[in-house]
Amino acid sequence: MKDDILEQAAGWRAEGRKVALATVVATWGSSPRPVGSQMAVDDAGSMIGSVSGGCIEGAVVHEARKTMEDGEPRMISFGVSNEMAWEVGLACGGRVQVYVEAVE
Amino acid sequence: MKRDITERLLAARKAGRPVALVTDLGTGLQTLVYEDAIHGGFGLEDDLLEEVRERLRQDRSGLVSDLEEDEDGVQLFVQTHNPPLRLLVVGAVHIAQALAPLAALTGYAVTVIDPRGSFATESRFPGVSLHDSWPDEALSALTIDNRTAVVTLTHDPKLDDPALLVALRSPAFYVGSLGSKRTHAKRLERLKEQGVTDAELARIHAPVGLDIGAVTPAEIALSVMAQITAVRRKAGAA
């Protein structure tokens, strides 16, 4: 599945769309997707892959849009200690750190 | 991710060449580390380079810190990209027809081997890589490595035994063989006569698959895939 994500990201880019790639770089506790899990998002809102069990993808898309705009990478943390926990925290009680970068 | 990096990364993966993408989480700069080369935005100290390559060999993505660089340490993320795991199936039988798509879904590149012309056909195995040479020749040609699982499904000693002789002396991480306890006992006797050691024989998972009471070909395929997954993910399992 990992293969498809990068190829899809490159494919979207080749079509002239803006694309951001999100990668799980660290996890603590019972996070649903392991380190290295990826998801790609384009500026039309298409997405492929996942970085959790669906708990935080919405928030990642939000950050990905900012990265598509300014080209700057972002590190975002999700989990019980996050103040956004109630809205986008992981129901399982785990924590994940996600790196979001633009695909040039 | 810069275009040059993306293109090289996709090219390496297409060629089946292992590569790690190393990202400096502070600057966003990236470098590709191959088994024998390095290319990209920054260099790596020898010990750090070795750590990245060790992660590549173990297929383990994760954070590494370059503490020598400065006091706070530079945080690097290593994303490993290895060729897909492989499943080599001996016997283009009914169970193989269920196992091939299930294994593909699980992330394995599947090859089905059967020298019997009417079995390994494109219409029975759409999109699956097929080999019609004798199993031992096919397995030798396919160079089994430690990211390869081998399953024999023919029940026929003429086909299964030569395959097992090759598989048991290879670095395959999983070797499974279809057949009842009785069939397997006879198989062990035959292989022993051919000089296979007890330690080598103990590597065979048989009767094949996790014991989930599987009856249909699809259920048996599921039990086999579950067992392969357990062996890969849980040290000492099944």
Chai-1 contact restraints between the chains, C-beta under 6 A:
chainA,res_idxA,chainB,res_idxB,connection_type,confidence,min_distance_angstrom,max_distance_angstrom,comment,restraint_id
A,A10,B,T6,contact,1.0,0.0,6.0,A-B,restraint_1
A,A10,B,L10,contact,1.0,0.0,6.0,A-B,restraint_2
A,V25,B,F77,contact,1.0,0.0,6.0,A-B,restraint_3
A,A26,B,L63,contact,1.0,0.0,6.0,A-B,restraint_4
A,V35,B,S61,contact,1.0,0.0,6.0,A-B,restraint_5
A,V35,B,G62,contact,1.0,0.0,6.0,A-B,restraint_6
A,G36,B,S61,contact,1.0,0.0,6.0,A-B,restraint_7
A,G36,B,Q79,contact,1.0,0.0,6.0,A-B,restraint_8
A,P73,B,G28,contact,1.0,0.0,6.0,A-B,restraint_9
A,E101,B,M1,contact,1.0,0.0,6.0,A-B,restraint_10
A,V103,B,M1,contact,1.0,0.0,6.0,A-B,restraint_11
A,E104,B,K2,contact,1.0,0.0,6.0,A-B,restraint_12
A,E104,B,R3,contact,1.0,0.0,6.0,A-B,restraint_13
